[in-house]
Amino acid sequence: MLAKAKRLLTRIITWQKRPIAVAKNTSEETTCKNCGDTFVGNYCPRCGQSRNTPRIGSWSAISIFLDTWGLGTHGLLRTIWNLFARPGYMIGDYIEGRRQLYFPPFKTLFVVGTIFAIVFTLSGGFSDEAIKARHIPLNLENRVEEASDDAPTTVAQDESEKVRDARIDKQAKEDIALFEEYLKKYDEWRDRNRVMDQLAMHVIFALIAWRIFRKSPRHPRLNIAENVIAQVYICTQMGVVALAYMLIEIPFTPYPSGTIPGLASFLLFFYDYKQLYGFGIWHTLWKTLLMYLLFFLAVFVFLLLIVIAIGFRAGVAAVG
């Protein structure tokens, strides 16, 4: 039983590594309907039009419409299927130049993001009630009022140390309330702009991966642009998973979030990086963990800079 499982796993891995086969050229001579050149093969070497260009009928019109979304030639469906069946190998194929059979990365992300936004809107995810349900109110008004009551409204020219401390305490409370308000607005913006937020996160991941995986066995020394393309495809994969997760949530909650659980997100990253970069299991695992740690460190530094800026503002106010 174990031997059969190993043979099956070997066959699956062999299939995953094998690039998609391209259709063989026909030996028939064809006159291109677009430029008039005579050629042998599936596509005109002068203008690139397919030799199979029938008259426009009902199905052809539907196919032209679907082709806008990548469905007419099955490029989008093939790409999404490969993003789950063999994601790292498929991304590697695209980076290495085998691109005609796959839907372009940013177009794929746009289509999946549009579908996600439509379903999210129809399920009420963008409504004010849903936003409020997913975020705890901060009661900023009460905090500001409380801070205002702590210090006197008028201060003598030669203010005492007690009054000065009261002013500093008041300023600190106002700054904390302001910081929390900024965080709340940013969190709500992320909630309303899921695709943009995820794309920004994956761009940061691409910069980190450019350094961490630069000596990988399968694709050594990928440049920043290639890592960005890889992360855009991974972002699309995450979008499909989030869409499926949201559809599962709809019957059970009035406000579906479509947020992928953290462990599932980590496992998807690990699965993709293992195939794309070719490191062993444990090596890929700790590098993926390191990427997460560096990402959260970058977020922490960003928040720390905000805190320092607010603290500097409070110090200037105290001195003044």
Secondary structure, 3 states (H helix, E strand, C coil): CHHHHHHHHHHHHHHHHCCCCCCCCCCCEEECCCCCCEEECCECCCCCCECCCCCCCHHHHHHHHHHCCCCCCCHHHHHHHHHHHCHHHHHHHHHHCCCCCCCCHHHHHHHHHHHHHHHHHHCCCCCHHHHHHHCCCCCHHHHHHHHHHCCCCCCCCCCCHHHHHHHHHHHHHHHHHHHHHHHHHHHHHHHHCHHHHHHHHHHHHHHHHHHHCCCCCCCCCCCHHHHHHHHHHHHHHHHHHHHHHHHHHCCCCCCCCCCCCHHHHHHHHHHHHHHHHCCCHHHHHHHHHHHHHHHHHHHHHHHHHHHHHHHHHHHHHHHC
